[in-house]
Amino acid sequence: MKRLGVVENLSYDGTVLIRSDFAPPYGAAVVDRKGTALGTVMKVFGPVKQPFIALRPAGKPAMGLLGTEVYLSQGNSYGKQENRRNRRDH
């Protein structure tokens, strides 16, 4: 498991915001220290050196997640790839 960052905030719509040291691929699986799946990377935004990551949770996120470290799962290291040619699937 590669350390992704620390949970900074939980938004009103259930999205989990994580502060990271690098930008992971979209669709990458995120787990906690025990290996429990938390969700997938939905969006990466903010400064290049320490971007924010919006995580689509697998279930309802608990307030206990605030301040905890999260990790990238070792399963699929590339996440969901987009069609880079025209950004549409045919």
N, C-alpha and C positions, 0 to 999 in steps of 0.2 A: 504494500500500500504506500502511496506517495501522499505526503501531507499536502492538503489543498489550502487550508486556511482556518479561520475562526468565524463562527456564526456571529454576525453583528446585530441583526434585526429580523423580526418577523413582521411582514406586512399584513395589512387588513384582509387581503385576498388569499392569504395562506402561503405566499411566496417567501422563501427563506433567503436572506441576503448574507453573503459570505465575503469577507475581505481576504484576498489571496495575494501570493507573491508572483503568480504567473497566470496566464490565460489558458484554461483547459479547453478541450474540444467540445463543441455543442453535442448534447446527448450523452455525455460521459456519465457513468454511474458514480454516485457519491455515497460513501458509507461512514459510519462513526468508528470509534476506536475498537469496538467489539466486532465490527464487520457487518452490522445491521444496515440494510439499505435504507437510505434517507430519501433519495430521489435522483433526478437527472438534471444536468446543466441545461438551463433554458436560455440564458442570456449572459453575455459578458460586457461590462461597460465601465466607464470611469478612467482613471489615469493608467497609463501603460505599466508603470512600475509596480503598482499595487491595485489591480482592478477589483471591482465588485463582481460577484457572480450571483445571478438569480437562479435559485434552485426550485424546480417543480417537485414538491414533496410527494412521496409514495402514499402517504396517509396524512392524517391531520397532525401538523407539527406541534410539539409540546413547548411550553415556555422554558422548560429545562434545557433546551438546546442552546439558549443564549450563552455565548462565551465558550462553548465547547469546540474542540478541534475536530475537523472533518477531513476525510481522506478520499482520494480517487481509488476506485476499485481496480483491481488488476485484470479484470475480465477483458473488456474491449478497450484497448488503449486509445483507439482513434475516435470513438463515439460515433454519432450519426453524421455521415458525410453528406454535404449538399452537392447538387449538380452545379459545378462551378461555371459551366459554359454559359447558361442563361438563367440559372437559379430556378428553373421550372423542371418538374418531372413530366415526361411525355408518356 
